[in-house]
Amino acid sequence: PFLLAGNFPGTASYYEQRRVFGGSINNPDTSWYSKIGSYSNFTSSSPLQADDTITASLVARQVNEIRHFVPGNDLLIFTSGSEWRVNAGPDAAFSAESIKQKPQSFWGSSHHQPIVAGNTILFVDAGEIGVRSFGYSLQVDGYTGTNLSLLANHLFTEHTIVDWAYSHSPEPRVYYVLHDGHALTMTFDQEQEVVAWTHWETLGSYERVATLDHATSVAEDGVFFVVKRTINGNTVRYIERISTRRFTDVRDC
């Protein structure tokens, strides 16, 4: 299904032993699932078999571009205007005859890859000016979430997010780079209901951020920024690592 340029998929993932593609230009709301255990095989049989490829479009009030797949107990699809839950229902194999697609909310996601923090998914909204959580709720038997940037709207006034990353050790934090060269951090602990924002500046501009799991011998994630600085009249860029957040002497805090 991907032979011509307009059919190239925009995102990919895996679910129920299938590879899934979606978000092409010609079919922005359509997903293609490979045969089970054969990730490059998108053929079908006649008559249809349970392990055959699946082609499914999100039927809604408007056509939204599929931007991300996040697999878990269900396959969650984040589009430019809504969030969807995909599964086969209870006690059924995932196939073309059993696939179920149900919208969960209508916020819309940006192109920034969602972050899985424990059992909660974080995603940047379509306008790139806010962050939302997304997780299963037993009360509604579906997925719901909150606006995590609601109490920090002043930090996003006329600012958009250009990059973000997540570290879970020694404490769960999300790092954001804004288009004006500043950075934000959000301490996020879903179990303790902690959402705390901090604003960072530097002698230069933050441009990108990434994290590396367990980058030190003390099991602390490494946080790295690409920073643009002016040194001796020259514009240069460095890959800089944030100093350790573990201290043995209280004076070092």
Secondary structure as GFF3:
##gff-version 3
##sequence-region A 1 253
A	DSSP	three_ten_helix	5	7	.	.	.	ID=ss1
A	DSSP	beta_strand	11	15	.	.	.	ID=ss2
A	DSSP	beta_strand	18	22	.	.	.	ID=ss3
A	DSSP	beta_strand	30	33	.	.	.	ID=ss4
A	DSSP	beta_strand	54	57	.	.	.	ID=ss5
A	DSSP	beta_strand	66	71	.	.	.	ID=ss6
A	DSSP	beta_strand	75	79	.	.	.	ID=ss7
A	DSSP	beta_strand	83	87	.	.	.	ID=ss8
A	DSSP	beta_strand	100	105	.	.	.	ID=ss9
A	DSSP	beta_strand	115	117	.	.	.	ID=ss10
A	DSSP	beta_strand	120	124	.	.	.	ID=ss11
A	DSSP	beta_strand	131	137	.	.	.	ID=ss12
A	DSSP	beta_strand	142	144	.	.	.	ID=ss13
A	DSSP	three_ten_helix	150	156	.	.	.	ID=ss14
A	DSSP	beta_strand	161	167	.	.	.	ID=ss15
A	DSSP	beta_strand	173	178	.	.	.	ID=ss16
A	DSSP	beta_strand	183	189	.	.	.	ID=ss17
A	DSSP	beta_strand	194	200	.	.	.	ID=ss18
A	DSSP	beta_strand	205	212	.	.	.	ID=ss19
A	DSSP	beta_strand	222	231	.	.	.	ID=ss20
A	DSSP	beta_strand	234	241	.	.	.	ID=ss21
A	DSSP	three_ten_helix	250	252	.	.	.	ID=ss22
###
